[in-house]
Amino acid sequence: MMNLIPRSKRRRPRIETLSARRLLAAVDIADDLTAAPAAVVSVPVDIDDAAGVRGAEIRISYDTNVLDLEQADVSAGSVWDGSSDAQLTVNVDDASGTVIIFVAASSDLASGAGSLVELNFTVDSDATLGSTTTLDLTSVVLNEGQIDVTPTPVAGADSTDGTLTIIQTGSDTISGAVFADANANDQLDSGEAIPGVTITLTDTATGAQQQTVTAADGSYQFSDLTPGTYTLTQQQPVAYLDGGQNELTATLTAGEALDNQDFVEIGLHPAYLYNRLFTTLVLPVGSDAWTSQIERINADAESGNEATAPPPASTTTALIAGESAAGAAVSESMSLTTVSAGEGEQVQAFTETIIDRSAHAVALDPSSSGSGKQDEDLVDQVYATTQLW
């Protein structure tokens, strides 16, 4: 027998809007902030997802011996950028080191991470280098408590607090270039630049490192450095014969701009003497097309695509180690030459000098056996004759 529930006791389905549903959000301050004495540091109070937020009450405590804050230094954060009517109220007590912030809008925010508020603190000019100070996020209330904040910020140390480290910044610079000194004049000339080379700067006192890559003109620069001793290390460009020095030591004094910290290579490794370098599509040496091709060679070298196959024997005559410059290994041809996997195409050869890479490989590579002086002379002859640079 079926038991019927009286109509008066039946439950009606409850319709719950998304805005009324209880949500969770994580709010905190970054723990890796840095700033120098007398500098202004931006401190965002971040939320992992602002979906459904219409209002926030935020309370922060800070050390007034290290940081200074005024009401005008506080602004609404990035999550309110799409809201046309966001309102901000700020109460700063710089004597006690507390700030209370209210920010609200008339409609719910969309989903997305960002900052609820941003505070621009001024660091005391006498702040101790290497010291840290805590930005204590003591309370966060979202939508008058309708959205839970987890973990819950509390007064005192917890995972939501921010940490600011006082560091020293400077105005010193170190700069230089990476190039293949084809004419052996110890300076960077047109067509000799090597772009895309990674340079690492290491502070010998702290071990802190920075990296940059050389520009199209072969240059690099590190800025905003403090006085001290640094090492500069280049990642040897694969496509070039090693010039022998891949690490330099530089010592900076206050206000110094140290330049000409150069890394010098011998020239292109025979495996990367692409036929395209001899065509009118690339010449003259130093042109934008030349630079683009050098960048392509560097990319091929780093990816392991070597142009190892020499041109057909019918298009070249072999260079014998020790042969005079007048009889250097060159030939003239009007036939098609097959370019290796590094090029991935065929190019039309023309009346121009072409190197037989197979015959030159030993003579051009300083790591090979034989007279080092003879090898260097031969390198000079080859590059001078073919005008590779």
C-alpha positions as CSV (number, residue, x, y, z in Angstrom):
1,M,0.0,0.0,0.0
2,M,1.4,3.4,-1.0
3,N,1.8,6.1,1.7
4,L,1.0,9.5,0.4
5,I,2.7,12.6,1.8
6,P,0.3,15.3,2.7
7,R,0.6,18.3,0.4
8,S,1.3,20.6,3.3
9,K,4.4,18.6,4.2
10,R,5.9,18.3,0.7
11,R,9.2,20.2,0.1
12,R,9.4,22.5,-2.8
13,P,12.6,22.5,-4.8
14,R,14.9,25.3,-3.7
15,I,16.4,27.5,-6.4
16,E,19.8,28.9,-5.4
17,T,21.6,31.5,-7.3
18,L,25.3,31.3,-7.9
19,S,25.8,34.6,-6.1
20,A,24.2,33.2,-3.0
21,R,26.2,30.0,-3.0
22,R,29.0,29.9,-0.4
23,L,32.3,30.1,-2.2
24,L,36.0,29.8,-1.2
25,A,38.9,32.2,-2.1
26,A,42.5,32.4,-1.2
27,V,43.9,35.9,-0.4
28,D,47.5,36.7,0.4
29,I,50.6,39.0,0.0
30,A,53.7,37.8,-1.9
31,D,56.5,36.6,0.3
32,D,59.3,37.5,-2.2
33,L,59.1,41.3,-2.4
34,T,62.3,43.3,-2.6
35,A,63.2,47.0,-2.5
36,A,66.1,49.3,-1.8
37,P,66.3,51.9,0.9
38,A,64.3,55.1,0.0
39,A,62.6,53.2,-2.8
40,V,58.8,52.8,-3.4
41,V,57.6,49.2,-3.5
42,S,54.2,48.1,-4.8
43,V,52.5,45.6,-2.5
44,P,49.5,43.8,-4.1
45,V,47.0,41.9,-2.0
46,D,46.2,39.0,-4.3
47,I,43.1,36.8,-4.7
48,D,43.2,33.5,-6.6
49,D,39.7,33.8,-8.0
50,A,37.5,36.9,-7.7
51,A,34.4,35.2,-9.0
52,G,31.3,36.6,-7.2
53,V,33.1,39.2,-5.1
54,R,31.3,42.4,-4.7
55,G,33.1,43.9,-1.7
56,A,36.2,43.4,0.4
57,E,37.4,44.6,3.8
58,I,41.2,44.2,4.2
59,R,43.3,44.9,7.3
60,I,47.1,45.0,7.3
61,S,49.8,45.8,9.9
62,Y,53.4,46.9,9.0
63,D,56.6,48.1,10.7
64,T,56.7,51.9,10.7
65,N,60.4,51.8,11.4
66,V,60.9,50.4,7.9
67,L,57.8,51.4,5.9
68,D,55.8,54.5,5.4
69,L,52.3,54.7,3.9
70,E,49.7,57.5,3.2
71,Q,46.1,57.2,2.2
72,A,46.9,58.3,-1.4
73,D,49.3,55.4,-1.7
74,V,46.5,52.8,-1.7
75,S,44.4,52.0,-4.8
76,A,41.9,49.4,-6.1
77,G,43.5,46.3,-7.5
78,S,43.4,44.8,-11.0
79,V,40.3,42.6,-10.4
80,W,38.2,45.8,-10.3
81,D,39.4,47.1,-13.7
82,G,36.2,46.0,-15.4
83,S,34.0,47.6,-12.8
84,S,32.9,51.2,-13.6
85,D,31.6,52.0,-10.1
86,A,34.2,50.5,-7.7
87,Q,34.4,52.6,-4.6
88,L,37.5,52.7,-2.3
89,T,37.8,53.8,1.3
90,V,41.1,53.9,3.1
91,N,42.0,54.5,6.7
92,V,45.8,54.6,7.4
93,D,47.3,55.0,10.9
94,D,51.0,55.4,10.1
95,A,51.9,55.9,13.7
96,S,50.7,52.5,14.7
97,G,51.3,50.8,11.3
98,T,47.8,49.7,10.5
99,V,45.7,50.2,7.4
100,I,42.0,49.4,6.9
101,I,40.7,49.2,3.3
102,F,37.1,48.9,2.0
103,V,36.5,48.4,-1.7
104,A,33.2,47.5,-3.3
105,A,31.2,47.5,-6.6
106,S,27.5,47.2,-7.4
107,S,27.8,43.9,-9.2
108,D,29.7,40.6,-8.9
109,L,33.2,40.3,-10.3
110,A,34.0,37.8,-13.0
111,S,36.2,34.8,-12.5
112,G,39.9,35.5,-12.6
113,A,43.0,36.0,-10.4
114,G,44.5,39.4,-9.6
115,S,44.9,42.0,-6.9
116,L,42.1,43.3,-4.6
117,V,44.1,46.4,-3.6
118,E,47.6,47.7,-4.1
119,L,49.7,49.6,-1.6
120,N,52.8,51.7,-2.5
121,F,55.0,51.7,0.6
122,T,58.1,53.9,0.8
123,V,61.1,52.2,2.4
124,D,63.0,54.1,5.0
125,S,66.3,55.5,3.8
126,D,68.1,53.9,6.8
127,A,66.6,50.4,6.3
128,T,69.2,47.8,6.9
129,L,70.4,46.0,3.8
130,G,69.6,42.3,3.9
131,S,67.0,42.6,6.5
132,T,63.4,41.6,6.1
133,T,60.1,43.0,7.3
134,T,56.6,41.4,7.5
135,L,53.4,42.8,6.0
136,D,50.9,41.1,8.3
137,L,47.6,40.5,6.5
138,T,45.4,40.4,9.7
139,S,41.9,40.2,8.3
140,V,40.1,39.7,4.9
141,V,36.3,39.7,4.7
142,L,34.6,39.1,1.3
143,N,31.0,40.0,0.6
144,E,30.4,40.6,4.3
145,G,31.5,37.0,5.1
146,Q,29.4,35.3,2.4
147,I,32.6,34.1,0.7
148,D,35.0,32.1,2.9
149,V,38.7,33.0,2.8
150,T,41.0,30.1,3.2
151,P,43.5,30.0,4.8
152,T,42.0,32.6,7.1
153,P,44.3,35.5,7.7
154,V,45.0,36.2,11.4
155,A,47.1,38.7,13.3
156,G,50.6,37.4,13.7
157,A,52.6,35.1,11.5
158,D,50.7,32.9,9.0
159,S,51.0,31.8,5.4
160,T,49.0,34.8,4.0
161,D,51.6,37.4,5.2
162,G,54.0,39.1,2.9
163,T,57.8,39.4,3.3
164,L,59.9,42.3,2.0
165,T,63.7,42.0,1.8
166,I,65.8,45.2,1.8
167,I,68.4,45.0,-1.0
168,Q,70.9,47.2,-2.6
169,T,70.5,48.4,-6.1
170,G,73.0,50.4,-8.2
171,S,73.5,52.2,-11.4
172,D,76.6,50.4,-12.7
173,T,76.7,48.6,-16.1
174,I,78.7,45.9,-17.7
175,S,78.5,45.5,-21.5
176,G,80.3,43.9,-24.4
177,A,79.9,41.8,-27.5
178,V,80.4,38.4,-29.0
179,F,81.9,38.3,-32.5
180,A,84.1,36.2,-34.8
181,D,87.3,38.2,-35.4
182,A,87.8,37.1,-39.0
183,N,90.3,39.9,-39.8
184,A,92.2,39.4,-36.5
185,N,92.1,43.1,-35.5
186,D,90.6,42.5,-32.1
187,Q,87.5,44.6,-32.7
188,L,83.9,44.0,-33.9
189,D,83.6,44.9,-37.6
190,S,80.6,44.6,-40.0
191,G,79.4,41.1,-40.4
192,E,81.4,39.7,-37.5
193,A,78.6,39.9,-34.8
194,I,77.2,36.7,-33.3
195,P,73.6,37.1,-32.2
196,G,71.6,34.9,-29.8
197,V,74.5,33.9,-27.5
198,T,73.6,33.4,-23.8
199,I,75.7,35.4,-21.4
200,T,75.4,34.7,-17.6
201,L,76.5,37.3,-15.0
202,T,77.3,36.0,-11.5
203,D,77.9,38.1,-8.4
204,T,80.8,36.4,-6.7
205,A,79.8,37.7,-3.3
206,T,76.2,36.4,-3.3
207,G,76.1,33.9,-6.1
208,A,73.1,35.7,-7.6
209,Q,72.9,35.3,-11.4
210,Q,71.4,37.2,-14.3
211,Q,71.2,36.1,-18.0
212,T,70.8,37.9,-21.3
213,V,71.4,37.0,-24.9
214,T,73.3,39.0,-27.5
215,A,71.4,41.2,-29.9
216,A,71.6,41.2,-33.7
217,D,74.7,43.4,-33.5
218,G,76.3,40.9,-31.1
219,S,76.1,43.2,-28.1
220,Y,74.9,42.6,-24.6
221,Q,74.5,44.6,-21.4
222,F,73.7,44.2,-17.7
223,S,72.4,47.3,-15.9
224,D,71.5,48.5,-12.4
225,L,74.5,46.7,-10.8
226,T,76.1,47.4,-7.5
227,P,79.8,47.8,-7.0
228,G,81.6,44.4,-6.6
229,T,83.2,41.6,-8.5
230,Y,81.3,39.6,-11.2
231,T,82.0,36.7,-13.5
232,L,80.7,36.8,-17.1
233,T,80.3,33.4,-18.8
234,Q,79.2,32.8,-22.4
235,Q,77.6,29.7,-23.7
236,Q,80.0,28.7,-26.5
237,P,78.1,29.2,-29.8
238,V,78.1,25.8,-31.4
239,A,78.5,27.0,-35.0
240,Y,81.8,28.7,-34.3
241,L,85.4,27.6,-33.7
242,D,86.1,28.3,-30.0
243,G,88.3,31.4,-29.5
244,G,89.4,30.0,-26.2
245,Q,88.0,32.3,-23.5
246,N,84.5,31.7,-22.3
247,E,84.7,33.4,-18.9
248,L,85.7,36.9,-17.8
249,T,86.0,38.5,-14.4
250,A,84.9,42.1,-14.0
251,T,85.2,44.4,-11.0
252,L,82.9,47.4,-10.7
253,T,83.4,50.6,-8.6
254,A,80.6,53.0,-7.7
255,G,79.1,54.8,-10.7
256,E,81.2,52.8,-13.3
257,A,80.1,51.7,-16.7
258,L,82.4,48.9,-17.7
259,D,82.4,48.1,-21.5
260,N,84.3,46.1,-24.0
261,Q,83.8,42.8,-22.1
262,D,84.0,40.9,-25.3
263,F,84.0,37.2,-26.2
264,V,85.9,36.5,-29.4
265,E,85.6,33.4,-31.6
266,I,87.7,32.4,-34.6
267,G,84.9,32.0,-37.2
268,L,82.3,29.6,-38.5
269,H,82.9,25.9,-38.0
270,P,83.3,24.3,-41.5
271,A,80.1,22.3,-40.9
272,Y,78.2,25.6,-41.0
273,L,79.6,27.3,-44.0
274,Y,76.3,27.3,-45.9
275,N,76.4,27.9,-49.6
276,R,73.7,30.6,-49.1
277,L,76.3,32.8,-47.5
278,F,77.8,33.3,-51.0
279,T,74.6,34.3,-52.8
280,T,73.4,37.7,-53.7
281,L,70.3,36.9,-51.5
282,V,72.6,37.3,-48.5
283,L,75.5,39.5,-49.5
284,P,76.8,42.1,-48.7
285,V,78.4,41.0,-45.5
286,G,76.8,42.8,-42.5
287,S,73.4,43.3,-44.3
288,D,70.1,42.5,-42.6
289,A,69.9,39.4,-44.8
290,W,73.4,38.4,-43.8
291,T,72.5,38.8,-40.1
292,S,69.3,36.8,-40.6
293,Q,71.3,34.0,-42.2
294,I,73.8,34.0,-39.3
295,E,70.9,33.7,-36.9
296,R,69.6,30.8,-38.9
297,I,73.0,29.1,-38.8
298,N,73.1,29.6,-35.0
299,A,69.6,28.1,-34.6
300,D,70.6,25.1,-36.7
301,A,73.7,24.6,-34.7
302,E,71.9,24.7,-31.4
303,S,69.3,22.2,-32.6
304,G,72.0,19.9,-34.0
305,N,71.3,20.3,-37.7
306,E,74.8,20.4,-39.2
307,A,75.5,21.2,-42.8
308,T,78.1,18.5,-43.0
309,A,77.7,17.4,-46.6
310,P,80.2,19.1,-48.9
311,P,79.2,20.5,-52.3
312,P,79.6,18.1,-55.3
313,A,83.2,17.4,-56.3
314,S,82.6,18.8,-59.8
315,T,81.9,22.3,-58.3
316,T,85.0,22.7,-56.2
317,T,88.7,22.1,-56.1
318,A,90.2,20.9,-52.8
319,L,92.3,23.1,-50.6
320,I,95.5,21.5,-49.4
321,A,96.7,22.6,-46.0
322,G,99.6,25.0,-46.5
323,E,98.7,26.0,-50.0
324,S,99.3,29.7,-50.9
325,A,96.6,32.3,-50.8
326,A,96.8,32.7,-54.5
327,G,96.0,29.0,-55.0
328,A,93.5,28.8,-52.2
329,A,90.7,26.2,-52.5
330,V,88.2,28.0,-54.6
331,S,86.4,27.3,-57.8
332,E,83.8,28.8,-60.1
333,S,80.6,27.0,-61.1
334,M,77.2,27.6,-62.6
335,S,75.6,24.3,-61.5
336,L,73.1,23.6,-58.7
337,T,74.7,22.6,-55.4
338,T,72.8,20.5,-52.9
339,V,72.6,22.1,-49.5
340,S,72.5,19.8,-46.5
341,A,69.7,19.2,-44.0
342,G,70.7,22.4,-42.2
343,E,69.5,24.4,-45.2
344,G,66.7,22.1,-46.3
345,E,66.7,23.5,-49.9
346,Q,68.8,23.9,-53.0
347,V,70.3,27.2,-54.1
348,Q,71.7,28.3,-57.5
349,A,75.4,28.6,-57.4
350,F,77.0,31.4,-59.4
351,T,80.5,32.6,-60.4
352,E,81.7,32.9,-56.8
353,T,84.2,31.3,-54.5
354,I,83.0,28.2,-52.7
355,I,84.8,26.3,-49.9
356,D,85.1,22.6,-50.0
357,R,84.2,22.0,-46.4
358,S,85.3,18.3,-46.5
359,A,88.8,19.3,-47.5
360,H,89.1,22.1,-45.1
361,A,87.6,20.6,-42.0
362,V,90.9,19.5,-40.5
363,A,92.9,22.6,-41.4
364,L,90.2,25.0,-40.1
365,D,89.6,23.3,-36.7
366,P,92.2,24.2,-34.1
367,S,91.3,21.1,-32.1
368,S,92.8,19.0,-35.0
369,S,96.4,17.8,-35.0
370,G,99.1,19.8,-36.8
371,S,100.8,23.1,-36.5
372,G,98.6,25.6,-34.6
373,K,100.3,28.6,-36.3
374,Q,99.8,27.0,-39.7
375,D,96.1,26.4,-39.0
376,E,95.6,30.0,-37.9
377,D,97.2,31.3,-41.0
378,L,95.0,29.0,-43.1
379,V,91.9,30.2,-41.4
380,D,92.9,33.8,-42.2
381,Q,93.5,32.9,-45.8
382,V,90.2,31.1,-46.2
383,Y,88.0,33.9,-44.7
384,A,90.0,36.6,-46.5
385,T,89.6,34.9,-49.9
386,T,86.0,34.0,-49.6
387,Q,84.9,37.2,-47.8
388,L,82.8,35.3,-45.4
389,W,82.9,38.3,-42.9
